[in-house]
Amino acid sequence: MSRRASEKALIAKFVIEVVLKAEVHIFLAGKVTTFSG
């Protein structure tokens, strides 16, 4: 595997993790606002 390909794989993995965490936070925030509202 070339260096550039591995760097792209690392960046893709990082982006996916950030997106998943953001979606979890949005989901939890939505639940909290639903309960409090």
mmCIF file as gemmi writes it, N, C-alpha and C atoms, coordinates in Angstrom:
data_model
loop_
_atom_site.group_PDB
_atom_site.id
_atom_site.type_symbol
_atom_site.label_atom_id
_atom_site.label_alt_id
_atom_site.label_comp_id
_atom_site.label_asym_id
_atom_site.label_entity_id
_atom_site.label_seq_id
_atom_site.pdbx_PDB_ins_code
_atom_site.Cartn_x
_atom_site.Cartn_y
_atom_site.Cartn_z
_atom_site.occupancy
_atom_site.B_iso_or_equiv
_atom_site.pdbx_formal_charge
_atom_site.auth_seq_id
_atom_site.auth_asym_id
_atom_site.pdbx_PDB_model_num
ATOM 1 N N . MET Axp A 1 ? 0.856 -1.194 0 1 0 ? 1 A 1
ATOM 2 C CA . MET Axp A 1 ? 0 0 0 1 0 ? 1 A 1
ATOM 3 C C . MET Axp A 1 ? 0.893 1.245 0 1 0 ? 1 A 1
ATOM 4 N N . SER Axp A 2 ? 0.616 2.137 -0.9 1 0 ? 2 A 1
ATOM 5 C CA . SER Axp A 2 ? 1.451 3.332 -1.002 1 0 ? 2 A 1
ATOM 6 C C . SER Axp A 2 ? 1.187 4.276 0.159 1 0 ? 2 A 1
ATOM 7 N N . ARG Axp A 3 ? 2.132 5.177 0.377 1 0 ? 3 A 1
ATOM 8 C CA . ARG Axp A 3 ? 2.008 6.126 1.489 1 0 ? 3 A 1
ATOM 9 C C . ARG Axp A 3 ? 0.791 7.017 1.301 1 0 ? 3 A 1
ATOM 10 N N . ARG Axp A 4 ? 0.567 7.465 0.072 1 0 ? 4 A 1
ATOM 11 C CA . ARG Axp A 4 ? -0.565 8.363 -0.182 1 0 ? 4 A 1
ATOM 12 C C . ARG Axp A 4 ? -1.883 7.638 0.076 1 0 ? 4 A 1
ATOM 13 N N . ALA Axp A 5 ? -1.959 6.372 -0.33 1 0 ? 5 A 1
ATOM 14 C CA . ALA Axp A 5 ? -3.194 5.609 -0.123 1 0 ? 5 A 1
ATOM 15 C C . ALA Axp A 5 ? -3.454 5.424 1.367 1 0 ? 5 A 1
ATOM 16 N N . SER Axp A 6 ? -2.396 5.131 2.13 1 0 ? 6 A 1
ATOM 17 C CA . SER Axp A 6 ? -2.593 4.933 3.572 1 0 ? 6 A 1
ATOM 18 C C . SER Axp A 6 ? -2.987 6.243 4.24 1 0 ? 6 A 1
ATOM 19 N N . GLU Axp A 7 ? -2.436 7.361 3.754 1 0 ? 7 A 1
ATOM 20 C CA . GLU Axp A 7 ? -2.83 8.657 4.328 1 0 ? 7 A 1
ATOM 21 C C . GLU Axp A 7 ? -4.294 8.93 4.039 1 0 ? 7 A 1
ATOM 22 N N . LYS Axp A 8 ? -4.73 8.613 2.807 1 0 ? 8 A 1
ATOM 23 C CA . LYS Axp A 8 ? -6.14 8.824 2.466 1 0 ? 8 A 1
ATOM 24 C C . LYS Axp A 8 ? -7.027 7.939 3.327 1 0 ? 8 A 1
ATOM 25 N N . ALA Axp A 9 ? -6.59 6.705 3.588 1 0 ? 9 A 1
ATOM 26 C CA . ALA Axp A 9 ? -7.38 5.792 4.413 1 0 ? 9 A 1
ATOM 27 C C . ALA Axp A 9 ? -7.496 6.339 5.832 1 0 ? 9 A 1
ATOM 28 N N . LEU Axp A 10 ? -6.397 6.874 6.365 1 0 ? 10 A 1
ATOM 29 C CA . LEU Axp A 10 ? -6.429 7.438 7.719 1 0 ? 10 A 1
ATOM 30 C C . LEU Axp A 10 ? -7.363 8.634 7.776 1 0 ? 10 A 1
ATOM 31 N N . ILE Axp A 11 ? -7.291 9.495 6.767 1 0 ? 11 A 1
ATOM 32 C CA . ILE Axp A 11 ? -8.161 10.676 6.748 1 0 ? 11 A 1
ATOM 33 C C . ILE Axp A 11 ? -9.617 10.247 6.655 1 0 ? 11 A 1
ATOM 34 N N . ALA Axp A 12 ? -9.901 9.264 5.799 1 0 ? 12 A 1
ATOM 35 C CA . ALA Axp A 12 ? -11.279 8.789 5.644 1 0 ? 12 A 1
ATOM 36 C C . ALA Axp A 12 ? -11.787 8.223 6.961 1 0 ? 12 A 1
ATOM 37 N N . LYS Axp A 13 ? -10.947 7.445 7.641 1 0 ? 13 A 1
ATOM 38 C CA . LYS Axp A 13 ? -11.349 6.862 8.925 1 0 ? 13 A 1
ATOM 39 C C . LYS Axp A 13 ? -11.631 7.964 9.938 1 0 ? 13 A 1
ATOM 40 N N . PHE Axp A 14 ? -10.773 8.981 9.967 1 0 ? 14 A 1
ATOM 41 C CA . PHE Axp A 14 ? -10.948 10.094 10.896 1 0 ? 14 A 1
ATOM 42 C C . PHE Axp A 14 ? -12.255 10.825 10.614 1 0 ? 14 A 1
ATOM 43 N N . VAL Axp A 15 ? -12.524 11.086 9.328 1 0 ? 15 A 1
ATOM 44 C CA . VAL Axp A 15 ? -13.752 11.796 8.951 1 0 ? 15 A 1
ATOM 45 C C . VAL Axp A 15 ? -14.973 10.986 9.355 1 0 ? 15 A 1
ATOM 46 N N . ILE Axp A 16 ? -14.933 9.67 9.106 1 0 ? 16 A 1
ATOM 47 C CA . ILE Axp A 16 ? -16.079 8.818 9.453 1 0 ? 16 A 1
ATOM 48 C C . ILE Axp A 16 ? -16.317 8.853 10.961 1 0 ? 16 A 1
ATOM 49 N N . GLU Axp A 17 ? -15.236 8.769 11.743 1 0 ? 17 A 1
ATOM 50 C CA . GLU Axp A 17 ? -15.395 8.796 13.203 1 0 ? 17 A 1
ATOM 51 C C . GLU Axp A 17 ? -15.988 10.119 13.662 1 0 ? 17 A 1
ATOM 52 N N . VAL Axp A 18 ? -15.521 11.22 13.093 1 0 ? 18 A 1
ATOM 53 C CA . VAL Axp A 18 ? -16.043 12.54 13.478 1 0 ? 18 A 1
ATOM 54 C C . VAL Axp A 18 ? -17.524 12.643 13.133 1 0 ? 18 A 1
ATOM 55 N N . VAL Axp A 19 ? -17.888 12.174 11.935 1 0 ? 19 A 1
ATOM 56 C CA . VAL Axp A 19 ? -19.294 12.242 11.512 1 0 ? 19 A 1
ATOM 57 C C . VAL Axp A 19 ? -20.161 11.387 12.426 1 0 ? 19 A 1
ATOM 58 N N . LEU Axp A 20 ? -19.697 10.179 12.756 1 0 ? 20 A 1
ATOM 59 C CA . LEU Axp A 20 ? -20.485 9.304 13.628 1 0 ? 20 A 1
ATOM 60 C C . LEU Axp A 20 ? -20.662 9.939 15.002 1 0 ? 20 A 1
ATOM 61 N N . LYS Axp A 21 ? -19.589 10.504 15.552 1 0 ? 21 A 1
ATOM 62 C CA . LYS Axp A 21 ? -19.696 11.152 16.863 1 0 ? 21 A 1
ATOM 63 C C . LYS Axp A 21 ? -20.658 12.326 16.799 1 0 ? 21 A 1
ATOM 64 N N . ALA Axp A 22 ? -20.587 13.099 15.723 1 0 ? 22 A 1
ATOM 65 C CA . ALA Axp A 22 ? -21.484 14.245 15.579 1 0 ? 22 A 1
ATOM 66 C C . ALA Axp A 22 ? -22.93 13.771 15.515 1 0 ? 22 A 1
ATOM 67 N N . GLU Axp A 23 ? -23.179 12.69 14.765 1 0 ? 23 A 1
ATOM 68 C CA . GLU Axp A 23 ? -24.549 12.188 14.652 1 0 ? 23 A 1
ATOM 69 C C . GLU Axp A 23 ? -25.048 11.68 15.999 1 0 ? 23 A 1
ATOM 70 N N . VAL Axp A 24 ? -24.178 11.033 16.77 1 0 ? 24 A 1
ATOM 71 C CA . VAL Axp A 24 ? -24.574 10.553 18.097 1 0 ? 24 A 1
ATOM 72 C C . VAL Axp A 24 ? -24.918 11.736 18.989 1 0 ? 24 A 1
ATOM 73 N N . HIS Axp A 25 ? -24.096 12.792 18.95 1 0 ? 25 A 1
ATOM 74 C CA . HIS Axp A 25 ? -24.36 13.98 19.775 1 0 ? 25 A 1
ATOM 75 C C . HIS Axp A 25 ? -25.675 14.63 19.366 1 0 ? 25 A 1
ATOM 76 N N . ILE Axp A 26 ? -25.918 14.734 18.059 1 0 ? 26 A 1
ATOM 77 C CA . ILE Axp A 26 ? -27.172 15.337 17.585 1 0 ? 26 A 1
ATOM 78 C C . ILE Axp A 26 ? -28.351 14.479 18.036 1 0 ? 26 A 1
ATOM 79 N N . PHE Axp A 27 ? -28.194 13.154 17.928 1 0 ? 27 A 1
ATOM 80 C CA . PHE Axp A 27 ? -29.262 12.235 18.34 1 0 ? 27 A 1
ATOM 81 C C . PHE Axp A 27 ? -29.557 12.392 19.829 1 0 ? 27 A 1
ATOM 82 N N . LEU Axp A 28 ? -28.494 12.415 20.656 1 0 ? 28 A 1
ATOM 83 C CA . LEU Axp A 28 ? -28.687 12.562 22.102 1 0 ? 28 A 1
ATOM 84 C C . LEU Axp A 28 ? -29.277 13.928 22.43 1 0 ? 28 A 1
ATOM 85 N N . ALA Axp A 29 ? -28.789 14.972 21.767 1 0 ? 29 A 1
ATOM 86 C CA . ALA Axp A 29 ? -29.315 16.315 22.015 1 0 ? 29 A 1
ATOM 87 C C . ALA Axp A 29 ? -30.791 16.367 21.648 1 0 ? 29 A 1
ATOM 88 N N . GLY Axp A 30 ? -31.163 15.724 20.555 1 0 ? 30 A 1
ATOM 89 C CA . GLY Axp A 30 ? -32.569 15.682 20.156 1 0 ? 30 A 1
ATOM 90 C C . GLY Axp A 30 ? -33.415 14.978 21.203 1 0 ? 30 A 1
ATOM 91 N N . LYS Axp A 31 ? -32.889 13.882 21.762 1 0 ? 31 A 1
ATOM 92 C CA . LYS Axp A 31 ? -33.635 13.168 22.802 1 0 ? 31 A 1
ATOM 93 C C . LYS Axp A 31 ? -33.792 14.051 24.039 1 0 ? 31 A 1
ATOM 94 N N . VAL Axp A 32 ? -32.713 14.733 24.421 1 0 ? 32 A 1
ATOM 95 C CA . VAL Axp A 32 ? -32.754 15.581 25.617 1 0 ? 32 A 1
ATOM 96 C C . VAL Axp A 32 ? -33.765 16.703 25.426 1 0 ? 32 A 1
ATOM 97 N N . THR Axp A 33 ? -33.747 17.347 24.26 1 0 ? 33 A 1
ATOM 98 C CA . THR Axp A 33 ? -34.684 18.451 24.031 1 0 ? 33 A 1
ATOM 99 C C . THR Axp A 33 ? -36.107 17.92 23.974 1 0 ? 33 A 1
ATOM 100 N N . THR Axp A 34 ? -36.281 16.689 23.48 1 0 ? 34 A 1
ATOM 101 C CA . THR Axp A 34 ? -37.628 16.111 23.433 1 0 ? 34 A 1
ATOM 102 C C . THR Axp A 34 ? -38.132 15.876 24.856 1 0 ? 34 A 1
ATOM 103 N N . PHE Axp A 35 ? -37.251 15.34 25.722 1 0 ? 35 A 1
ATOM 104 C CA . PHE Axp A 35 ? -37.661 15.067 27.098 1 0 ? 35 A 1
ATOM 105 C C . PHE Axp A 35 ? -37.952 16.365 27.844 1 0 ? 35 A 1
ATOM 106 N N . SER Axp A 36 ? -37.084 17.359 27.698 1 0 ? 36 A 1
ATOM 107 C CA . SER Axp A 36 ? -37.252 18.607 28.447 1 0 ? 36 A 1
ATOM 108 C C . SER Axp A 36 ? -38.394 19.44 27.879 1 0 ? 36 A 1
ATOM 109 N N . GLY Axp A 37 ? -38.654 19.289 26.564 1 0 ? 37 A 1
ATOM 110 C CA . GLY Axp A 37 ? -39.704 20.083 25.935 1 0 ? 37 A 1
ATOM 111 C C . GLY Axp A 37 ? -41.053 19.478 26.225 1 0 ? 37 A 1
